[in-house]
Amino acid sequence: MLNYGYLAHQAEHATTQAGQRETDAQLGRLSAAFAQLLRPLIKPARALRRQPGTGQPGLRPCMPADNGSYLPGLGTRSSP
């Protein structure tokens, strides 16, 4: 459900370009801080997905190696 009162307030009080830039900068800093907090948690999970002995990403367990038949629009047709 939308908060129409707030939408009306935003329409009446347009933000300036400087105010929008500041809001965007704050959101960017918040996003960077959040990513920095998650980085130690994500790094071990990425290491588990690597191919043994290489730095290359491994196959994802949810997708078979021959995934052409599973993806729509790649020239595969189902017979009626």
N, C-alpha and C positions, 0 to 999 in steps of 0.2 A: 504494500500500500504506500503510495507516495504521500509525502508531506507537502501538500499544496501551499500551505502558509509559508514554508521556507522557500519554495520555488518562486512564489510571488515576491518575497523579500529579495531574493537574488536578482530577479528581473528589475526591481526598482533600484537596487544598489549595485550598479555595474562596477566591477573591479577595474582598476587602472592597470596598464601594462606593467608598471613597476610592482604593483601588488600581486599580480599573477606570476611575475618572475620570482618574487620572494616565496610565494606559495609553492611553486615548482621546485625551488631550491630546497625548501624545507622537506618536501616529499622525497627528493633525491637523497638528502642526508639521512632521512629515516630509513629509506630502502637500503642504503649502503650499510648502515649500522645493523639492520636486521640480517643482511647477507653475511656480514662479518660474524655475527653470533651463530649462524647456522653452518658456517664453513667447517668447523671442527667435527660436526656431526655428519656432514655429507662426505667428507674425504674418505673415511673407512668404507663407506658403501660403494664409492666409486672404485676403490682398490679391489673390492670383491668382484666387480664386473669386468676387470681387465683379463686379457688372455694371459695365461701363465707364461712367464719368461719374456714378455714384451710389454711395451707401454700402450699397446693398441687396445681399444675397447673390444670387449667380447660380445658374443651374440646374447641378446636378451632372452631369458628363458621363456617369456610369454609368446615369442614369435618363432615359428619354425624357420629353418634355414631357407627353404623354398617357399617364400611368402607371396609369390606372384599370384597364386590362386586365391589368396585370402584378401587381396586388396582390390576393391572395385575400380573399374575404369581402366584396367591395364590389358584390355583386349580379351578378357575371359568372359564368356557368355554362358549363362545357364540355359539348358535346353528346356522348352516349355513342356 
